[in-house]
Amino acid sequence: MQLKPNQFEAHLSRNPLPSIVLLFGDEPQQKQDVIDALRKQAKLAGFEERQTLVADGDFSWQQLIDATQAMSLFSDKQYIELTLPTGKPGTQGAAVLSELSTSLTEDTLLLIQGPKIGKDVQNTKWFKQLLSHAWFCHCYELQGGQLQQWVKQRAAQAKLPLTQDAISLIADMNEGNLLAANQELEKLALLFVNETSIDASHVARSSVDQSRFTVFQFTDEVLSGNMRRAIKILYRLESEGLEPNIILWSLIKEAQLLEQCQSFRQRGESIPFAKMRIWQNKQALYNAALMRLSAGHLSVLIGHLQQADALLKSETLHKPYVMLSHLALLFLPAPLEHFSLSA
């Protein structure tokens, strides 16, 4: 059974504990929420002790087998938390987990956690065997409406009377950083304990922007044409001290891929996305960009990217991120082709 992280606690309260819980993803706040809820419910169900195992290079899978068969002095119920640092157990681990998928009793609760996993892992035999007996939560980073809903739900749990504009501002200032968003809500609960309504002005007076982004999120927004969000991400990347040449390289890569895609279209051929290593979740972004950008636009864009690359290699620009903003806007395309990049 697959559950969203925000469904987990409610589902846990209405159903008996499963033998196995699979928890994967790179979003730490949601993972910790799931773990806290599971630990609490496990203790209520009589799982008084907890064993923690990490399947690193020195790990012996016999340790897990022994843990599932051990008898405690204080309880006959075993709660085991196993971490897979890479999300993959290896050949021996896969065999052990496959065996445990059908041999665990109701007196054993096994949590298996790790980083974000793709379809390559989810389609393996060992994972499918576990999944047929397990609850599975995959914790993705939240954006847009999902992030606002998370803030709203969290505020309701803390009995924080946030207005919609306050919820939107908290989400905007903490995007990509749920840990900071949670801390922000805890701080607001202390600062405005007697308020009957907390709006955006309250949040603005007590908060700082703690959003976090990656270069890949930036290029996704550039491809989609959402320049307002792209420039916001660029501003955050600058504040984090990311080298501008890393961002420039990512823009060059995207422009070159778009040029290749456009050439297939001009010849009346289907774009071989898979061969170009453009996966299905990104294909809509490339199609959106190709609808906006003609072959002429792409030629101008690539020329400016080459000029920018030469400038970064040959001299120290006073404001390289201004240049990167200029280049991002050319993906719209904005009529900036005659502006000097070094001005």
N, C-alpha and C positions, 0 to 999 in steps of 0.2 A: 504494500500500500504506500503510495506517495502522498506526502503531506507538505503543504507550505509551512514555513517556520511559524507564521502567525496563527496557524491552525493547530499547532502541535499541543499546546497546553490544554486547550478546550477538548481536543480529541482524547487526550490522556485522562482527563477528569471523568469522561463518560465511558471509557472502555478499560478492560483488563490490560495489564502490562503485557506487551509482546515479549518473546524470548530475545529478539534482536532488534536493535535500532541502528540504522545507517545514517550517519550525519556527515555530509561533505559540503565543501564550499570555502570561499575565501573571505566571507563577511563575518568578522569576529563577534559583533554584538548579537546577531541572531543565533549564532552557534552557541554562545554562552547562555542565552535565554533558554534554548532547548535543553542544554545540559543541566541547568539549574532546575528546570521543571521536572526533568527525568529523575534527578537525584532526590528531589523532594518527594515525588510520588513513590519512588523505590523505597525510601525510608518508611513511608507510611504503610507500604505493603510488606514490611518485615525484612527488607534487605539492609541490615544494619551496618555491614562492612562493605568497603569498596576497594577493589584492587585496580591499580593503574599500570598498564603495560604499554611500551613503545616499541614497535617493530622496526628498530633501526638496524644498523649493520651487525651489532653484537647480540641481537635478539635470537633466542631459540624458540621455535614454535611449540616445543614441548612445554614451555612455560605456560602457554595458553591452554593447552590440553590439561596440564596439571591443575591450573586455576579453576577450570570448569568442573573438575572432579574432586577438588579439595573440600574437606569438612571443617567448618569454623568451630571454634570453642563456644562462640556466642550465638551463632545462627546457622541453620542448614540451608540458607539462601545465599547465593553468590551473585554479587553485582560486579561486573568487570568492564573497565573502560580500556579499549584497545585503540591506540593511535597508529595509523599508517602514514608516515611522514610524506611519502610520495603518492599516496592514494592507491598504490598497487602492492599486493602482498608477496609477489614473486611466485615461483612454481610451487615450492613447498608450502608456503602460506596459503595459496589458492586451494591446495588439496586439503589442508587442515580446515579451512573455513567451509569448504564444500561439505566435508564430513560433519562439522558442527551444525550446519544448517538444519539437519534432520535429527540430530542426537541430543540437542539441548532440551532439558526438562523445564517445567514451569518454575522450578526453584533456581534457575540460572537466568540472569539478565545480562546480555552482552551489548554494549555500545561500541560500535566501530566508527571512528571518525577520521577525517583526513581533509586535504585541500580539495579544491574544485576538481571534479573529474568529468571527462568527456564521454561520448558515446563508445569510444574504444574500450573503456573500463566497464561501462554499464552493460555492454553487450557480451562480456565474458561469461563463461560458464559459472564460475564461482559467485559472481555478483548476482546473476539471475537466480541461482539456487538460494542465496541468502534472501533476496528480495521476495521470494515466494513465501517466506516466513517472517518477514520483517516490515517495520515502518521505515520509510526512507524520506529524509529531509535534505534538500539541496539548497544551501544558503547563498543566493545571488545578491549582488549589490542592487539596492533599490534606487529607482529614479522616478522623477515626475509624480504622477498621481499615486503610485504605489508608495513612494517615500512620504508624501503628505498623509496618506492613510495610516502609515506606521506611526508618524508623529501624533496624529489625532488619537489613535488607539492607545498609545503610550500615555498621552496626556490624560485621557479618560481614566486609565488605571490609577494614575497619581492624583486624580480629582483636581486637575489643573483646568480652570475655565478659560481656555484659549479661544480667541476668535479665529475665524478662517484666515484673516490676513496675518495673524501671528503664526499660525501653523505653516502658512506658505513661506514666511520669512525664515523660520527655523529650518525648514526643509532646504531652502535655497542656500542658507549660510553653512549648512553641515552636509551638503551632498557628498556622497562617497565616504562619509565618516560617521557611521551610526553611533560609534562609541562617544564621539563628541556631542552628537545630538542628544543622546541619553543623559550625558552629564549636564547639558544645557537645560533639559527639562527638570533635572534634580535641583539645579541652581535656581531656576525660576520658582520652584515650589518653596524654596527657603526664602527667597527675596520678597515674594508677593503672597505670603501666606494668608493675608486677610482680604485680598482683592476678589471681587465678585466677577470681574472680567479682565482678562489679560490680552491686550491687543498688540499690534506691531510696534507701537511706540515704546511699550514696556520692554519688548524684546530688543529693540534697537539700542536702548539705553544701557543694556546689561550684557550685550553679546558682541563677539568678534567673529569674523568669517573664518570658519574652520573646514571649509569644503576641500575635498581632495580629488584629484583627477589624474588620468594617465594620458600619454601621448596618443594612445589608440582611441580614447574617447574624443580627443580633439579632432583627429582625422575623420572619425565617424560623423561628427557634427559638420565638418567642412564638406564632406561628400553629400550630406543630406541638404546642405544649403542653409542650415540653422546658424547663421553667423553671430547672432546675439549670444547664444550659448557657447559657440566656438571661441569667441573673444574672451568670454568670462573664464573658460578653461585655460586659455592662453595666459591670462593675467595670473591665475593661480599657479601655473607651471613656472612662470617667471618668479613669483614670490618664493617658490620652493627652491630656486636656484638651478633649475634644469638647464643644461647647456643648450643654447639655441641651435647648434648644428644638428643635434638629435632630432629636433622638431623639423628642421629644414629637410633632413634626410627622409623623414616620414612623408612630407609633402611631395618631394621628388618622386618617391616610390609610387604614391597614389596617382600622380599626374602621368607617369609612364604607363601604369596599368590602364588608366583611362584612355590614353592614346592608342594602346594596343586594342582595347575594346572597340574604340571608335573605328579603327581600320577594318575590323571584322564586319561591323555594321555597314560601312561604305561598300564593302564587297558583297553585301547581301548574305553574309554567312552568320550562323548562330555563334554567339560568344562562348568559347569553351571555358566556362568559369572554373570547373573542377581542375582542368589541366593548368590553368593559370593560378591555381591555389587560392581562388576567391570562393570561400565557402558559402553555403546557402544563406546563412544569417546575415551576410554582407552584400549579397547580390542586389537587393532592393536599393541599397545606398548607391551602388555603382550605376544602376539603371536611372536613378533620380538625377545623378550628376550628368550622365550622358544626355538626358533630356534637356539640360540647360546649356551644355557646353558643346559647341560645334568643333570641327577639326581646326578651324581658324583660331577659336578661343584657346584651344589646347596648345597650339603652336606658340601663341603669345605667352601663355602661362609657363610653358617649359622654358622658353627663352628667358623669362624673368627669374625662374628658379635657378637656371644655370648662372645667371649674372649674380644672384644672391650668394650662390655657393662660392663663386670666385671672390666676392667681397669678404665673406667670412674667413676665407683662407688667406687673403692677402693683407687685410687691415683690420684694425679694431674699430668696430662700429659703436658709436655712442649709444644708440638705442636699437639693438638688433631685434627686439620684440616688436617694435613699431614696424620694421620691415616684414616680420613674420605675419603681422596683422594685415598688412598690405597684400601679401601673397595669398593669405587665406581668402580675402575678399575677391581675388581674381577667380576663385572657384565658383563664384555666383553666376555669371561673371560680372564684376563691377568695372566700370570704365576707367580703370586706373593704369592702363598700359603705358601711358606717356609720363607717369610720375616717376621721379628718380628714386631708386631704392636707397641711395646713400644720403639723401637730403636730411 
